[in-house]
Amino acid sequence: MSDVSSNIDLLPFLWEETEINTLDEDELLKAAIARSLEHETSAEKVALQECLTNFQKKIVPSRCELVILRKRLLGTCLNSIKEPNFDFFKMPSFRFIGEEADDFGGPTREFFRLLMKTLCEEFGVFEGKPHSVVFGYSHDALEKKKPFLAGQFLAWSLLHGGPGLHAMARATFLFMVGVSVPLHCDLGEAIAAIMDEEIVLIVNDLQEAEGDKEFADAKMKHMTWLLDHGITLHSVTKEAIINEVVKESLYFR
């Protein structure tokens, strides 16, 4: 299985499930699990249930308790994982402060659901509209290794039966796995995920240009921005240059 097709199998875990999502959800975690087990098995040859079983064999049978405050879920979670006895592979037992319920599975599912929601909305790694988030660009987040930590939290949730993000903009994910958005995703959907109004204007100007002269004029109008972002102006089709502008906004930055 190629890297691109393997990663596309992960789409339902990263972007919102909609009526137009026709991907086979039986393939949800094959690629991610296969990467962690790449020296042991192949996702192409192993059924999803077997992949999950092999992946979950990495879970340590001992338990670790995490005390969580709902109103400060992320802060109390970050404090808990710094404890000496914490291990992502231990079976977690969650107790919400002020709530008496024992964790027989319900609090665990609730915690991971809230954690994925919080990662999308408050962690500083993503930005954008609900169910269509893209990676933010923050020096502070990078210096604090927040993208790496967000990835750990996502893997932690999946390992223990929790949800994925279900929020990433589909276009961003396709760029991540090397798929050209205009060919494989509705361009309007991709443009809608762009947060920078200047870039939306550039894309619209290029897209609305009719004929070679108007297209050349649109490129010259935005020449400084295009060159500053490494986008060539020569021998480029309209589709190719629009793809590069969208990719710059949703992925490269």
N, C-alpha and C positions, 0 to 999 in steps of 0.2 A: 504494500500500500504506500503510495507516495506521500510526501510530507503534506502537500496541499490537500489531498483527499482525506488524509487522517485528521488534519486540523479542522476541516469543514465539518467533520462528524461532531465536533464540540459545539457547533453553533447554538443548539437549543439550550446549552447551559450558560451561554454568555449574552444572548439577546432575547428579547421578549418573544414568547411563542404567539404567533398570529395565524390567521386563517391561510395566509400565503406561505406559511412555513410547511413545506412538504418533505422535509428531510426525515429520514428514518430514525426515530428516536431510540430504537433498539441499539443504535451505535453510539449513544451519548458520550461515554467516557473512554472508548477504546483507545483513542490516540494518547490521551493524557496518561492512562494507566500503562499503555505499552511503552511510553517513554521511561517511566519509572522502573519498568521491568524489561527494558530492551535487551538486556543480556540473558533474560530468562525465557521470554516468549515473544510471540508476534501477534499483534492485534488482528492481523489479517486472517489468522488461522484459529483464533480462540473466540468462543462465544462471549457475549457481554457478561453473563453471569459468572463465567469462569474467570474473566479478567477482574471483575470486582472481588471475587473470592481470593484470588492471588494477591491483589492489592491489599485487601484487608488482613491478610496474614501478617502484614507488617505491624499491625496493631499490637501493642504490649498489653497483656491481660490485666495488669494492675490498673487501678483507677486513680484519678486525681480530681479533687474537688475544686470547683471554681465558684467563688461567691460574686454575684453580679448585681449591680444596681441598674435597674432599667433606665433611669434618667441619665446615667453616665455609663452606658453599656460599654462603649469603646474604651473609656479611661479605666474602668475596673477590669476589663478584659486584659488590657495591656499590662496592668499591674499584676494580674494573676499569672500571666505567662512568664513573668520575670522570677517567679518563685523557684527555689532550687529543685523542688520535686516535680516541676511541670515538664511534660513531654508531649509534643503534638500526637505521638503515637499511643499514648496511654488512653484508656477509655475515660472520657470526661464525664464528670457528674456536676451538673449546674444547680446552684441554689440562688434564686432571685431574692434579694434582701426584702424582708417584709412579707414574703409569700411562704406559706407552709408546705406547699406541695413537694413530695419527694420526687426525685428524678427517676422515673421508670420509663423514660423515653420522651415524654411530653415536653418537659423543660429543655431538653437537649435540642429537639426539633425547633422549638420556639427561639432558643438562643441563636442557633445558626441562621434562622430566617431573619431575625433582627440584625445579626452581624452582617449578612450580605446587604441588607437594606442600608445599614449605616455606612458600609464601605463605599457604596455608590453615592451617598448623599453628604457625608460629613468628613470623610477621611482625607480629602484633599488630593486624591489620586485621579478622580474622575470629575468631569464637568459636563453640563448639558441637560437636556430635557429628560424627564423620567422615562425609563425604558428605551432610551437612545443616548446613553452616555458615551463620551469619548475620553481619552486620556487627557488630563490637564497637564499644563507645563509649569511646574513650580520648582525653583531651585531649592526652596526649603524642604519640599517633599522629597526631592532627590537626595539631598544631603542627609536626611533622616531615614533614607532607604525605605520610604513608605511603599513604593511600588513592589518591592521585594516582600515586604511584610504582608501587603494585600494579597499577593500570590500565595503566601503561606496560609493565610486565613481561608482563602478559597479552597486550597487543597485539603486543609483541616476539615472544612465542612463536608466536602465530598467523601473524604475517607470515612467519616463517621455517619454517613447517611443523610447529611444535610443538603440543602439546595445549592445550585450555582448562582451566578449573578443575575441571570435573566434580565439584563439591563443594557448590555453593550450595544452600541450602534452597529448594525449589521455590516455597513460599509467599512468601518474601522477593522472589524475582524477579518473581512475579506482581504483588506490591504495587508494585515499581519501575516496572512498565509500566501501572499503573492498573487492574488486574483485581481484582475483589472475591473474596477467597479462599474464603469459604464457598460461593460459586456455582461456582467453577472449580477448586477443589482440596479434597481431603478435609480437613475441619477438624481431625480427629485428627492428621493429619500436620503441620499448621501448629502446633498446640499442642505437639506433641513437639519442635519446633524452638526453643521458648521456653526460655531459660536461667534466667529469674527465677522462683523458686518462688512468690513472692507473686502474680505475674501469672497463673501457671497456676491458682492457687487462685481468683482473681477470675473467670477464664474458666469454670472448672468450676462455681462457684456460680451464675453467670448461665445457663449452659447447662442445669443440672439443675433450675432453677426451673420449676415447673409452674403455669400459670395466671397471670393478671394480678397477683394479690396477691403471690404468691411472687416473681415477677419484680420487682415494685416494691420488695419487702423486700430482695432481693439488690442492687438498685441503691442503696438507701439504706445498706446495710451497707458498701458500698465507695464511698460518695459522695465522700469526701475525695480518695481516689486518682483517681477518674474526673474530678472537676472540676480537680484539679491538673494533669491531663494533657490538658485541653482537650476532654473528652468530655462532651457534653450529656446530661442525664438526662430531657429532655422529648420526648414524641412520637417515641420511638425504638423500633423493633422489636427483639426479642431478637437476631435475626440481625445487624442493623445495629450494635448496640452491641458484640456479641462481635467482629464484624469490626474495629471501631475499636480495641478493646483489643488484639487480636492484632497489628493494624497498628502500634500504638504501640510494641509490644515488638520486632517484627521489622523495622520500617522507619523510623518517624519518629525514634526515639531515636538 
